[in-house]
Amino acid sequence: MSEERFGEFVLVRRHGHVAELVLDRPKAMNAVSTEMARSLTGACAALAADRDARVVVLTSSHERAFCVGADLKERNSFTDADLVRQRPVARAAYTGVLELPMPTIAAVHGFALGGGFELALSCDLIVADPTAVVGLPEVSVGVIPGGGGTQLLPRRVGAARAAELIFSARRVEAAEAAELGLVDRVVETGRDREEALALGERIAANSPVGLRAAKRALRLGHGLDLRAGLEVEDAAWRSVAFSGDRAEGVAAFNEKRKPEWPGE
């Protein structure tokens, strides 16, 4: 396993073809400061360009929190001009996670609130343990979700359910979060990271070209009418149909062996 640090608060660990993107600001429960946002953006840019990374797992180094959202202590000192300047920096961090081209999994325990939950929502799958508490409480402090929450949450749970959760600013514990579809799987206490990495390993065993194309089709086709969605799928299919991965996959199947994906 190798490690690479991006600034003081973000770490990338390599587990073969699985990259672990670690939120590493434990003294502040991973509250997203301006510096941390820049580091997260840089890490995501590096991962997006890395053809060896087939899956990204987003984790936390804090024992009792995934991420508590924006650093409100930092923002308390901001002027209006400061907030305007910081906005594109913060937005780029959330966009960086959302636009990673490979499958992404969030491993959530403890608090995942506001921007912290938005980071998880930006991933394709969310694995949580029973200590997880999620929510978008921004209206309780006079703002609204600004990391994609108003758009990502209704795509998960529907418009009415998302409205209730955002308008009430309530926190949802793991069991109810699973029932509502806010998280995808609840595992034993303390095993969210291990289970998310294990899931990442299973996913990473598949064609990297196929995984990226499947993610494109899922993301771009969501919300379109069926005919338009099928066109998105066809375009994604054509991008892999003549690839080295497709040739290797078919050959490995017929030769009854494990494929050795060229990744192109």
C-alpha positions as CSV (number, residue, x, y, z in Angstrom):
1,M,0.0,0.0,0.0
2,S,1.3,3.4,-1.0
3,E,0.3,6.9,0.3
4,E,0.2,10.3,-1.2
5,R,-0.7,13.5,0.7
6,F,-2.5,16.4,-0.8
7,G,-2.0,19.3,1.5
8,E,-2.4,18.8,5.2
9,F,-5.9,17.4,5.3
10,V,-6.4,14.9,2.4
11,L,-4.6,11.6,1.9
12,V,-4.8,9.0,-0.9
13,R,-3.9,5.4,-0.1
14,R,-3.5,2.9,-2.9
15,H,-4.8,-0.6,-2.4
16,G,-4.0,-2.1,-5.8
17,H,-6.6,-0.7,-8.2
18,V,-8.7,0.7,-5.4
19,A,-7.8,4.3,-4.3
20,E,-8.8,5.3,-0.8
21,L,-9.5,9.1,-0.6
22,V,-9.1,9.9,3.1
23,L,-10.6,13.0,4.7
24,D,-7.9,13.7,7.3
25,R,-8.7,16.7,9.4
26,P,-9.6,14.9,12.7
27,K,-9.2,17.9,15.0
28,A,-12.1,19.6,13.2
29,M,-14.2,16.4,12.5
30,N,-13.2,16.9,8.9
31,A,-15.0,20.3,8.6
32,V,-14.2,21.5,5.1
33,S,-12.1,24.6,5.3
34,T,-10.8,26.5,2.2
35,E,-7.5,24.7,2.4
36,M,-9.1,21.3,2.7
37,A,-11.4,22.1,-0.2
38,R,-8.4,22.9,-2.4
39,S,-6.6,19.7,-1.4
40,L,-9.7,17.6,-2.1
41,T,-10.0,19.2,-5.6
42,G,-6.3,18.5,-6.2
43,A,-6.7,14.9,-5.1
44,C,-9.7,14.3,-7.3
45,A,-8.0,15.8,-10.3
46,A,-5.1,13.4,-9.8
47,L,-7.4,10.4,-9.4
48,A,-9.5,11.3,-12.4
49,A,-6.4,11.2,-14.6
50,D,-5.1,7.9,-13.0
51,R,-5.9,5.0,-15.3
52,D,-4.8,2.5,-12.6
53,A,-7.5,3.7,-10.2
54,R,-10.6,1.7,-11.0
55,V,-12.6,2.5,-7.9
56,V,-12.4,5.3,-5.3
57,V,-13.5,4.8,-1.7
58,L,-14.0,8.0,0.3
59,T,-13.2,7.5,4.0
60,S,-12.6,9.5,7.2
61,S,-9.7,9.3,9.7
62,H,-11.9,10.6,12.5
63,E,-13.4,7.9,14.8
64,R,-16.7,9.7,15.4
65,A,-17.4,11.6,12.2
66,F,-17.2,11.2,8.4
67,C,-17.5,15.0,7.8
68,V,-19.5,17.7,9.6
69,G,-19.7,19.9,6.6
70,A,-18.4,23.4,6.0
71,D,-16.0,24.9,8.5
72,L,-18.4,27.4,10.1
73,K,-15.7,28.6,12.5
74,E,-13.7,29.8,9.5
75,R,-16.7,31.2,7.8
76,N,-17.7,33.2,11.0
77,S,-14.7,35.4,10.2
78,F,-15.6,35.9,6.6
79,T,-16.7,39.2,5.1
80,D,-19.3,38.9,2.2
81,A,-16.4,39.4,-0.2
82,D,-14.5,36.5,1.4
83,L,-17.5,34.3,1.0
84,V,-17.9,35.2,-2.6
85,R,-14.2,34.4,-3.2
86,Q,-14.4,31.1,-1.4
87,R,-17.5,29.8,-3.2
88,P,-15.8,28.5,-6.4
89,V,-13.1,26.9,-4.2
90,A,-15.7,25.0,-2.1
91,R,-17.8,24.1,-5.1
92,A,-14.8,22.7,-7.0
93,A,-14.2,20.2,-4.1
94,Y,-17.7,18.7,-4.3
95,T,-17.7,18.7,-8.1
96,G,-14.3,17.0,-8.0
97,V,-15.8,14.0,-6.1
98,L,-19.1,14.0,-8.2
99,E,-17.2,14.0,-11.5
100,L,-14.7,11.2,-10.7
101,P,-15.1,9.0,-13.8
102,M,-14.8,5.7,-12.0
103,P,-17.2,4.1,-9.5
104,T,-17.0,5.8,-6.0
105,I,-18.1,4.5,-2.6
106,A,-18.5,6.5,0.6
107,A,-17.7,4.8,3.9
108,V,-19.7,6.7,6.5
109,H,-19.7,6.5,10.3
110,G,-20.7,9.1,12.8
111,F,-21.7,12.5,11.6
112,A,-22.2,13.1,7.9
113,L,-24.0,16.4,7.9
114,G,-24.4,19.3,5.5
115,G,-21.4,19.3,3.1
116,G,-20.2,16.1,4.7
117,F,-23.4,14.3,3.6
118,E,-23.1,16.0,0.2
119,L,-19.7,14.5,-0.3
120,A,-21.3,11.1,0.4
121,L,-24.2,11.8,-1.9
122,S,-21.7,12.7,-4.7
123,C,-20.5,9.1,-4.6
124,D,-22.3,6.3,-6.4
125,L,-22.8,4.1,-3.3
126,I,-22.9,4.8,0.4
127,V,-21.9,2.1,3.0
128,A,-22.6,3.1,6.6
129,D,-22.3,1.7,10.0
130,P,-25.0,2.0,12.8
131,T,-23.3,5.1,14.3
132,A,-24.0,7.1,11.1
133,V,-26.1,10.2,11.4
134,V,-26.8,12.0,8.1
135,G,-28.7,15.1,7.1
136,L,-28.7,18.5,5.3
137,P,-29.3,21.0,8.1
138,E,-28.3,24.1,6.2
139,V,-31.6,26.0,6.5
140,S,-31.2,25.9,10.3
141,V,-28.2,28.2,10.0
142,G,-29.6,30.4,7.3
143,V,-28.3,28.9,4.1
144,I,-29.2,26.1,1.8
145,P,-27.2,23.0,0.7
146,G,-24.5,24.2,-1.6
147,G,-22.5,21.1,-2.5
148,G,-25.2,19.5,-4.7
149,G,-27.6,18.4,-1.9
150,T,-30.8,19.9,-3.4
151,Q,-30.1,18.0,-6.7
152,L,-28.5,14.8,-5.5
153,L,-30.9,14.0,-2.6
154,P,-34.1,14.0,-4.7
155,R,-32.3,11.8,-7.2
156,R,-31.9,9.3,-4.4
157,V,-35.2,9.5,-2.5
158,G,-37.6,11.5,-4.6
159,A,-38.6,15.2,-4.6
160,A,-41.1,15.1,-1.7
161,R,-38.9,13.1,0.7
162,A,-35.9,15.3,-0.1
163,A,-38.1,18.4,0.5
164,E,-39.1,17.1,3.9
165,L,-35.5,16.4,4.9
166,I,-34.1,19.6,3.7
167,F,-36.9,21.9,5.0
168,S,-36.9,20.2,8.4
169,A,-33.1,20.2,8.7
170,R,-33.5,16.9,10.6
171,R,-30.7,14.4,11.3
172,V,-31.4,10.8,10.3
173,E,-29.8,7.8,12.0
174,A,-28.5,4.8,10.1
175,A,-31.4,2.5,10.4
176,E,-33.9,5.0,9.1
177,A,-31.4,6.3,6.5
178,A,-31.3,2.8,5.0
179,E,-35.0,2.5,5.0
180,L,-35.3,5.9,3.2
181,G,-32.5,5.1,0.7
182,L,-30.2,7.8,2.1
183,V,-27.5,5.1,2.4
184,D,-27.3,1.8,0.5
185,R,-26.0,-0.6,3.1
186,V,-25.6,-0.7,6.9
187,V,-22.8,-2.9,8.2
188,E,-21.5,-3.8,11.6
189,T,-20.2,-1.0,13.8
190,G,-16.7,0.1,12.9
191,R,-16.7,-1.9,9.6
192,D,-17.8,0.7,7.2
193,R,-14.3,1.3,5.8
194,E,-13.4,-2.4,5.6
195,E,-16.7,-3.3,3.9
196,A,-16.5,-0.3,1.5
197,L,-12.9,-1.3,0.5
198,A,-14.0,-4.9,0.1
199,L,-16.8,-3.8,-2.2
200,G,-14.4,-1.6,-4.1
201,E,-12.1,-4.7,-4.6
202,R,-15.0,-6.7,-6.1
203,I,-15.9,-3.9,-8.4
204,A,-12.3,-3.2,-9.4
205,A,-12.0,-6.8,-10.6
206,N,-14.1,-5.9,-13.6
207,S,-13.2,-4.0,-16.8
208,P,-12.0,-0.5,-16.0
209,V,-13.2,0.7,-19.5
210,G,-16.6,-1.0,-18.8
211,L,-16.9,0.5,-15.3
212,R,-16.3,4.1,-16.5
213,A,-18.7,3.7,-19.5
214,A,-21.3,2.2,-17.2
215,K,-21.0,5.1,-14.8
216,R,-21.3,7.6,-17.7
217,A,-24.5,5.8,-18.9
218,L,-26.0,5.8,-15.5
219,R,-25.2,9.4,-14.7
220,L,-26.0,10.9,-18.1
221,G,-29.1,8.9,-18.6
222,H,-30.7,9.6,-15.3
223,G,-33.9,11.7,-15.6
224,L,-34.1,11.4,-19.4
225,D,-37.0,9.9,-21.1
226,L,-36.5,6.2,-22.1
227,R,-35.7,6.9,-25.8
228,A,-33.1,9.5,-24.9
229,G,-31.7,7.3,-22.2
230,L,-31.2,4.4,-24.6
231,E,-29.3,6.7,-26.9
232,V,-27.0,7.6,-24.0
233,E,-26.5,3.9,-23.3
234,D,-25.8,3.1,-26.9
235,A,-23.1,5.8,-27.1
236,A,-21.5,4.3,-23.9
237,W,-21.8,0.8,-25.4
238,R,-20.0,1.9,-28.6
239,S,-17.2,3.4,-26.5
240,V,-16.4,0.0,-25.1
241,A,-17.5,-2.4,-27.9
242,F,-14.2,-2.1,-29.8
243,S,-11.9,-1.7,-26.8
244,G,-9.0,-3.9,-25.7
245,D,-11.0,-4.7,-22.6
246,R,-13.9,-6.1,-24.6
247,A,-11.5,-8.3,-26.6
248,E,-9.8,-9.5,-23.5
249,G,-13.1,-10.1,-21.7
250,V,-14.5,-12.3,-24.5
251,A,-11.2,-14.2,-24.8
252,A,-10.9,-14.8,-21.1
253,F,-14.4,-16.1,-21.0
254,N,-13.9,-18.6,-23.8
255,E,-10.5,-19.7,-22.4
256,K,-12.0,-20.0,-18.9
257,R,-9.4,-17.8,-17.2
258,K,-9.3,-14.6,-15.3
259,P,-9.1,-11.6,-17.6
260,E,-6.1,-9.3,-17.6
261,W,-7.6,-6.0,-18.5
262,P,-5.5,-3.7,-20.7
263,G,-7.7,-0.8,-19.5
264,E,-8.1,0.6,-23.0
